[in-house]
Amino acid sequence: MTDRESPGEFEGYGGRYVPEPLQEPLDQLAAAYDEVASTDEFQADFRDHLESFAGRPTPLYHAKNLSERYGAAIYLKREDLLHGGAHKINNCLGQALLAKRAGRDRLIAETGAGQHGVATAMVGALLGLETEIYMGKKDAKRQAMNVFRMRLMGAEVNEVTRGGEGLADAVDAALEDFAANVDDTHYLVGSVVGPDPFPRMVRDFQSVIGEEAREQFQELARTGDFPDAAVACVGGGSNAIGLFHAFRDDSVDFYGAEGGGEGADSSRHAAPLAKGQDDTIHGMKTRVLDDDVEVHSVSAGLDYPGVGPEHAMLNAVGRCEYTGITDEEALAAFRELSETEGIIPALESSHAVARAIQLAEDGEHETILVNLSGRGDKDMETAAEKFEL
Ligand SMILES: Cc1ncc(COP(=O)(O)O)c(C=O)c1O
């Protein structure tokens, strides 16, 4: 391992902590990204795919019933309505279009909840790229339908049996594949994690969420104003950064809801910002769970021991407050949004809804914007085991 640091640092977090053979392909990717992604031609192609394939713009919805119940105006950014059922498609389209231009004909990806794997399989099929997905066996079991979807769209799914059979183990396996196949393969990282340029690249591809929401909020709320608070769940952190980025210079308070599992003070959670330490993992310097903590969340997409380095920075400088939302709190919010609004959120997104409810109850914010990052269809089996209806 080398500890060479590169651009893409966030106040000392981030960088590029990878073995030497990965430096050059990452340099090439960073160069391709810097040269191509900002061109009008690429942006037009990307925006066109976001509209015609993914279904953007997504609505901003005033959740009136929930708002009435808790006494704050709660708005949902409906990323759950995107093709595939989650925000993941935004980033997948951006990276796959870039990979194709860079002459790569194979995509690999890791996935936890399966949403990123499904989105990668979708863009692989769309653009005619061979696609291979790594998924921990534990996750493949609880998200069996997503595994089937990926296979249906022609992707090969590798169930990873090492370690805890979760997302972190899938990342390790994907990194090994990437190191062995750098010439023809693009590693389509699914969140704002990993070595540079991934955290800034994925953020830029996801920032369409906040850009749209910022405009829509001003129209919908008719105040010409911004929401008092923006709330999102944080696994790796891509939907959260995607929401926050457009509001970074506005007076909008940011709240991140991590996977609190059995409680951030327990030995089973996935909340490295609420309770963790500085360390390096998967090529980046960031916040990581303490050694004696077992990574756990009821939602597979939040079940990750690290977090994107930009969140580590936002946490360190106090720009965003991160809280571990427990499995129980998330499940209650999952049920509550279903009952009050007729919208079944993904278990990941339910963490953000739970945090928004807490904030509304605290009474310090009049308007709260929540990123509803995905829909709950994939979580029906988990929910059916928890609730007797
Ligand atoms: C619906 C949904 N929301 C959130 C996440 C967490 O990812 P991130 O923190 O990168 O947005 C996932 C991950 O699979 C997801 O499927």
Ligand as a Chemical Component Dictionary entry (heavy atoms), coordinates in Angstrom:
data_LIG
# 
_chem_comp.id                   LIG 
_chem_comp.type                 NON-POLYMER 
_chem_comp.pdbx_formal_charge   0 
_chem_comp.three_letter_code    LIG 
# 
loop_
_chem_comp_atom.comp_id 
_chem_comp_atom.atom_id 
_chem_comp_atom.alt_atom_id 
_chem_comp_atom.type_symbol 
_chem_comp_atom.charge 
_chem_comp_atom.model_Cartn_x 
_chem_comp_atom.model_Cartn_y 
_chem_comp_atom.model_Cartn_z 
_chem_comp_atom.pdbx_ordinal 
LIG C1 C1 C 0 -32.754 3.372 -1.414 1  
LIG C2 C2 C 0 -31.371 3.569 -0.902 2  
LIG N1 N1 N 0 -31.101 4.658 -0.167 3  
LIG C3 C3 C 0 -29.856 4.881 0.335  4  
LIG C4 C4 C 0 -28.831 3.980 0.128  5  
LIG C5 C5 C 0 -27.498 4.267 0.749  6  
LIG O1 O1 O 0 -26.550 4.700 -0.171 7  
LIG P1 P1 P 0 -26.024 6.190 -0.168 8  
LIG O2 O2 O 0 -25.693 6.545 1.233  9  
LIG O3 O3 O 0 -24.825 6.143 -1.052 10 
LIG O4 O4 O 0 -27.090 7.062 -0.719 11 
LIG C6 C6 C 0 -29.063 2.818 -0.640 12 
LIG C7 C7 C 0 -27.988 1.860 -0.879 13 
LIG O5 O5 O 0 -28.144 0.828 -1.436 14 
LIG C8 C8 C 0 -30.370 2.615 -1.166 15 
LIG O6 O6 O 0 -30.658 1.536 -1.888 16 
# 
loop_
_chem_comp_bond.comp_id 
_chem_comp_bond.atom_id_1 
_chem_comp_bond.atom_id_2 
_chem_comp_bond.value_order 
_chem_comp_bond.pdbx_ordinal 
LIG C1 C2 SING 1  
LIG C2 N1 SING 2  
LIG C2 C8 DOUB 3  
LIG N1 C3 DOUB 4  
LIG C3 C4 SING 5  
LIG C4 C5 SING 6  
LIG C4 C6 DOUB 7  
LIG C5 O1 SING 8  
LIG O1 P1 SING 9  
LIG P1 O2 DOUB 10 
LIG P1 O3 SING 11 
LIG P1 O4 SING 12 
LIG C6 C7 SING 13 
LIG C6 C8 SING 14 
LIG C7 O5 DOUB 15 
LIG C8 O6 SING 16 
# 
